[in-house]
Amino acid sequence: MSRVGFKTMAKIELVRFLSDSAGDALNKAQDAKPETMKILLDEAEELLALATSVLNRPTAELIEAREAA
């Protein structure tokens, strides 16, 4: 597997982990008390925002290719 392929797979796994963690927090929030629910919802929101940030970040190879051009 090339470096680009490996980094893409690592990125996908990180996003999957973050989104799964957000899903877990949302599931726990369904049965939580209001004060705990707010904390869990905030956590899920932060995890999804981080996953979005990771998805939108260009890989190092794309940046290097643009600089070389």
Secondary structure, 3 states (H helix, E strand, C coil): CCHHHHHHHHHHHHHHHHHHHHHHHHHHHHCCCHHHHHHHHHHHHHHHHHHHHHHHCCCHHHHHHHHHC
